[in-house]
């Protein structure tokens, strides 16, 4: 069986959007490479993972630095470089073929995120497991000890996590109730907690104008979040303009991106030093570090404010999943 490849759809064929929560809209994934995470949950799902309430076979593979994970039938498979225990197999050995993580046997996984050397998984029950490198507390376990196997983040007891996102050495999460959390390395304000301190356990971000969040993504040292109203917020490192506020100033708390205030954001992605956002009407925007043209605006100049990415024949950036995805078996 083969995997259906998403393709661009002309504007005249744009799928209709659903009313209410912008995260239920059809525009789908855009992803930045290197240390990154992307977010556009469908219902209770995230980062391109299918709605866990369905039983659709939707295998997705995604790279982190020197490792790859695959989520298939809600089972987590890892392979690649294994130092710091980032593969979750109880040792630091490299793996050349995919293997399921024994510590997660019997646990159904709905979403995964990878940072530089740490990984996280959200279970169908809304719990979070983390493993790998932990020198700045990015695992959220209350210490700085690396973990060779997945461990449950107990700070989330009594809460249901909707999704997680991983930066280089920091982590963010959104609960089913729309609360935003950050932990790990906080030197550039990328935790959104108003200072530059690290956090060893998840701490709630309370400075986003009281808005509830529907999704979150992380770049290397910056974080992006979208509210239920479709407003976009950024915070953290901004040396290359990756926060999009028209300057190069770091922000220690979430700041609303006014340049896109008239748009409803349906999906976000954080790259190493740049950011991408997709609107509900199929417009793609990019900003930040652009040395290699990764922002997609026709040059290699850094951009400190969002610019629209134009596609041939005025196509809109929609990805179609009308045809069922099939596994590789």
C-alpha positions as semicolon CSV with decimal commas, in nm:
position;residue;x (nm);y (nm);z (nm)
1;X;0,000;0,000;0,000
2;X;0,114;0,350;-0,060
3;X;0,105;0,680;0,123
4;X;-0,100;0,958;-0,033
5;X;0,113;1,270;-0,074
6;X;-0,050;1,601;0,027
7;X;-0,065;1,856;-0,253
8;X;-0,143;2,221;-0,306
9;X;-0,501;2,299;-0,401
10;X;-0,598;2,607;-0,607
11;X;-0,803;2,864;-0,422
12;X;-1,115;2,779;-0,620
13;X;-1,106;2,433;-0,464
14;X;-1,033;2,536;-0,110
15;X;-1,222;2,316;0,136
16;X;-1,483;2,484;0,351
17;X;-1,384;2,571;0,704
18;X;-1,573;2,479;1,015
19;X;-1,721;2,740;1,245
20;X;-1,583;2,801;1,590
21;X;-1,241;2,682;1,697
22;X;-0,988;2,770;1,421
23;X;-0,802;2,447;1,495
24;X;-1,088;2,258;1,331
25;X;-1,017;2,417;0,994
26;X;-0,883;2,230;0,694
27;X;-0,553;2,413;0,621
28;X;-0,294;2,170;0,745
29;X;0,069;2,117;0,813
30;X;0,361;2,340;0,736
31;X;0,684;2,233;0,898
32;X;1,025;2,388;0,956
33;X;1,339;2,176;0,970
34;X;1,621;2,134;1,224
35;X;1,515;2,194;1,585
36;X;1,150;2,255;1,540
37;X;0,795;2,169;1,609
38;X;0,478;2,234;1,420
39;X;0,121;2,249;1,536
40;X;-0,222;2,226;1,385
41;X;-0,426;1,990;1,598
42;X;-0,745;1,848;1,458
43;X;-0,992;1,824;1,745
44;X;-0,785;1,680;2,031
45;X;-0,491;1,588;1,812
46;X;-0,174;1,782;1,740
47;X;0,128;1,823;1,513
48;X;-0,039;1,645;1,223
49;X;-0,144;1,343;1,430
50;X;-0,502;1,231;1,353
51;X;-0,791;1,286;1,587
52;X;-0,742;1,018;1,854
53;X;-1,116;0,967;1,876
54;X;-1,097;0,808;1,534
55;X;-0,921;0,485;1,448
56;X;-0,782;0,602;1,115
57;X;-0,452;0,449;1,018
58;X;-0,239;0,757;0,970
59;X;0,134;0,687;1,005
60;X;0,354;0,994;1,031
61;X;0,729;1,011;1,054
62;X;0,918;1,320;1,167
63;X;1,285;1,397;1,220
64;X;1,455;1,552;1,518
65;X;1,829;1,601;1,538
66;X;1,990;1,268;1,439
67;X;1,683;1,059;1,519
68;X;1,345;0,980;1,371
69;X;1,019;0,875;1,529
70;X;0,715;0,714;1,377
71;X;0,369;0,696;1,527
72;X;0,162;0,412;1,384
73;X;-0,150;0,256;1,537
74;X;-0,076;0,475;1,842
75;X;0,254;0,285;1,896
76;X;0,577;0,483;1,919
77;X;0,878;0,362;1,716
78;X;1,223;0,523;1,740
79;X;1,553;0,485;1,559
80;X;1,875;0,682;1,504
81;X;2,127;0,836;1,740
82;X;2,078;0,724;2,099
83;X;2,304;0,932;2,323
84;X;2,145;1,074;2,640
85;X;1,883;0,800;2,614
86;X;1,684;1,000;2,362
87;X;1,551;0,683;2,194
88;X;1,390;0,570;2,519
89;X;1,519;0,214;2,504
90;X;1,704;0,215;2,836
91;X;2,052;0,275;2,696
92;X;2,252;0,520;2,485
93;X;2,304;0,292;2,186
94;X;2,221;0,395;1,832
95;X;1,946;0,208;1,648
96;X;1,951;0,143;1,275
97;X;1,598;0,001;1,245
98;X;1,275;0,112;1,414
99;X;1,185;-0,055;1,742
100;X;0,891;0,005;1,975
101;X;0,971;0,156;2,314
102;X;0,917;-0,118;2,571
103;X;0,842;0,128;2,852
104;X;0,542;0,251;2,650
105;X;0,407;-0,096;2,576
106;X;0,031;-0,099;2,618
107;X;0,011;0,282;2,632
108;X;-0,168;0,438;2,334
109;X;0,012;0,749;2,212
110;X;-0,163;1,034;2,029
111;X;0,124;1,281;1,978
112;X;0,502;1,305;1,996
113;X;0,752;1,593;2,004
114;X;1,131;1,592;1,978
115;X;1,381;1,857;2,083
116;X;1,757;1,861;2,033
117;X;1,815;1,554;2,253
118;X;1,488;1,499;2,440
119;X;1,150;1,357;2,347
120;X;0,795;1,363;2,479
121;X;0,479;1,166;2,413
122;X;0,118;1,252;2,496
123;X;-0,101;0,953;2,575
124;X;-0,463;0,906;2,480
125;X;-0,545;0,973;2,846
126;X;-0,379;1,316;2,831
127;X;-0,068;1,221;3,028
128;X;0,285;1,316;2,921
129;X;0,589;1,088;2,914
130;X;0,937;1,237;2,864
131;X;1,289;1,100;2,818
132;X;1,639;1,186;2,696
133;X;1,868;1,476;2,785
134;X;1,765;1,686;3,083
135;X;2,048;1,924;3,171
136;X;1,809;2,219;3,190
137;X;1,502;2,040;3,322
138;X;1,341;2,007;2,980
139;X;1,192;1,670;3,077
140;X;0,980;1,836;3,347
141;X;1,059;1,570;3,608
142;X;1,186;1,804;3,880
143;X;1,558;1,731;3,837
144;X;1,838;1,757;3,579
145;X;1,912;1,387;3,541
146;X;1,895;1,238;3,193
147;X;1,636;0,964;3,153
148;X;1,705;0,656;2,940
149;X;1,338;0,553;2,944
150;X;1,008;0,744;2,934
151;X;0,887;0,881;3,266
152;X;0,549;1,031;3,345
153;X;0,547;1,405;3,420
154;X;0,370;1,400;3,755
155;X;0,325;1,778;3,767
156;X;0,034;1,726;3,526
157;X;-0,158;1,496;3,760
158;X;-0,528;1,582;3,741
159;X;-0,490;1,759;3,403
160;X;-0,538;1,639;3,049
161;X;-0,271;1,755;2,806
162;X;-0,381;1,832;2,452
163;X;-0,035;1,865;2,298
164;X;0,334;1,926;2,364
165;X;0,608;2,101;2,167
166;X;0,984;2,078;2,206
167;X;1,254;2,336;2,141
168;X;1,626;2,269;2,161
169;X;1,627;2,247;2,540
170;X;1,286;2,373;2,645
171;X;0,934;2,235;2,627
172;X;0,582;2,375;2,610
173;X;0,237;2,221;2,648
174;X;-0,130;2,311;2,612
175;X;-0,398;2,147;2,824
176;X;-0,743;2,044;2,705
177;X;-0,869;2,348;2,901
178;X;-0,647;2,584;2,699
179;X;-0,381;2,654;2,963
180;X;-0,025;2,708;2,838
181;X;0,280;2,569;3,021
182;X;0,657;2,602;2,980
183;X;0,964;2,439;3,135
184;X;1,332;2,368;3,075
185;X;1,592;2,616;2,949
186;X;1,463;2,972;2,983
187;X;1,762;3,195;2,910
188;X;1,588;3,393;2,636
189;X;1,245;3,417;2,793
190;X;1,131;3,127;2,576
191;X;0,926;2,980;2,863
192;X;0,703;3,288;2,866
193;X;0,726;3,323;3,244
194;X;0,862;3,679;3,262
195;X;1,225;3,594;3,341
196;X;1,528;3,411;3,202
197;X;1,538;3,131;3,457
198;X;1,517;2,759;3,393
199;X;1,225;2,555;3,524
200;X;1,256;2,190;3,628
201;X;0,880;2,129;3,627
202;X;0,601;2,269;3,409
203;X;0,483;2,616;3,510
204;X;0,170;2,784;3,382
205;X;0,208;3,087;3,154
206;X;-0,034;3,349;3,285
207;X;0,053;3,660;3,083
208;X;-0,126;3,606;2,750
209;X;-0,409;3,852;2,814
210;X;-0,617;3,578;2,969
211;X;-0,664;3,401;2,636
212;X;-0,698;3,025;2,618
213;X;-0,456;2,855;2,381
214;X;-0,535;2,590;2,123
215;X;-0,184;2,505;2,002
216;X;0,184;2,567;2,065
217;X;0,508;2,519;1,870
218;X;0,875;2,573;1,955
219;X;1,174;2,695;1,761
220;X;1,529;2,647;1,885
221;X;1,500;2,924;2,147
222;X;1,157;3,074;2,084
223;X;0,795;2,968;2,129
224;X;0,477;3,031;1,930
225;X;0,120;2,986;2,053
226;X;-0,224;3,034;1,901
227;X;-0,538;3,117;2,096
228;X;-0,885;2,975;2,040
229;X;-0,973;3,298;1,864
230;X;-0,693;3,237;1,613
231;X;-0,458;3,506;1,747
232;X;-0,085;3,434;1,731
233;X;0,156;3,497;2,021
234;X;0,537;3,469;2,022
235;X;0,805;3,493;2,289
236;X;1,170;3,416;2,353
237;X;1,478;3,473;2,138
238;X;1,450;3,724;1,854
239;X;1,805;3,789;1,730
240;X;1,694;3,722;1,372
241;X;1,343;3,863;1,400
242;X;1,186;3,520;1,447
243;X;0,925;3,661;1,687
244;X;0,785;3,877;1,407
245;X;0,731;4,198;1,605
246;X;0,935;4,420;1,375
247;X;1,242;4,429;1,598
248;X;1,520;4,206;1,732
249;X;1,420;4,227;2,097
250;X;1,368;3,917;2,309
251;X;1,027;3,891;2,476
252;X;0,999;3,725;2,816
253;X;0,621;3,683;2,800
254;X;0,383;3,608;2,510
255;X;0,320;3,907;2,284
256;X;0,038;3,915;2,033
257;X;0,163;3,941;1,675
258;X;-0,020;4,251;1,558
259;X;0,095;4,212;1,198
260;X;-0,138;3,912;1,167
261;X;-0,415;4,041;1,393
262;X;-0,665;4,041;1,106
263;X;-0,597;3,677;1,024
264;X;-0,716;3,356;1,188
265;X;-0,413;3,133;1,237
266;X;-0,478;2,764;1,178
267;X;-0,128;2,618;1,204
268;X;0,221;2,723;1,316
269;X;0,575;2,592;1,292
270;X;0,900;2,696;1,458
271;X;1,232;2,646;1,282
272;X;1,583;2,689;1,416
273;X;1,570;3,067;1,377
274;X;1,258;3,131;1,171
275;X;0,882;3,089;1,201
276;X;0,597;2,999;0,965
277;X;0,222;3,042;1,006
278;X;-0,075;2,930;0,799
279;X;-0,406;3,117;0,802
280;X;-0,756;2,975;0,777
281;X;-0,790;3,107;0,421
282;X;-0,476;2,932;0,299
283;X;-0,219;3,211;0,321
284;X;0,130;3,114;0,433
285;X;0,353;3,365;0,615
286;X;0,719;3,342;0,712
287;X;0,971;3,551;0,907
288;X;1,305;3,534;1,084
289;X;1,643;3,402;0,970
290;X;1,647;3,372;0,593
291;X;2,008;3,309;0,490
292;X;1,910;3,015;0,272
293;X;1,570;3,144;0,161
294;X;1,385;2,930;0,414
295;X;1,125;3,204;0,474
296;X;1,019;3,160;0,111
297;X;0,975;3,523;0,011
298;X;1,211;3,541;-0,286
299;X;1,536;3,655;-0,125
300;X;1,781;3,566;0,151
301;X;1,731;3,868;0,376
302;X;1,623;3,819;0,736
303;X;1,266;3,931;0,802
304;X;1,156;4,067;1,140
305;X;0,788;4,088;1,040
306;X;0,564;3,833;0,866
307;X;0,571;3,830;0,486
308;X;0,334;3,629;0,271
309;X;0,475;3,337;0,073
310;X;0,338;3,343;-0,280
311;X;0,280;3,021;-0,471
312;X;0,265;2,967;-0,850
313;X;-0,068;3,052;-1,012
314;X;-0,188;3,217;-0,691
315;X;-0,242;2,882;-0,523
316;X;-0,344;2,868;-0,159
317;X;-0,158;2,652;0,088
318;X;-0,405;2,378;0,172
319;X;-0,312;2,016;0,220
320;X;-0,571;1,760;0,124
321;X;-0,634;1,450;0,331
322;X;-0,960;1,354;0,160
323;X;-0,807;1,022;0,058
324;X;-0,736;0,792;0,352
325;X;-0,373;0,752;0,446
326;X;-0,255;0,396;0,463
327;X;0,028;0,236;0,655
328;X;0,349;0,101;0,510
329;X;0,275;-0,266;0,588
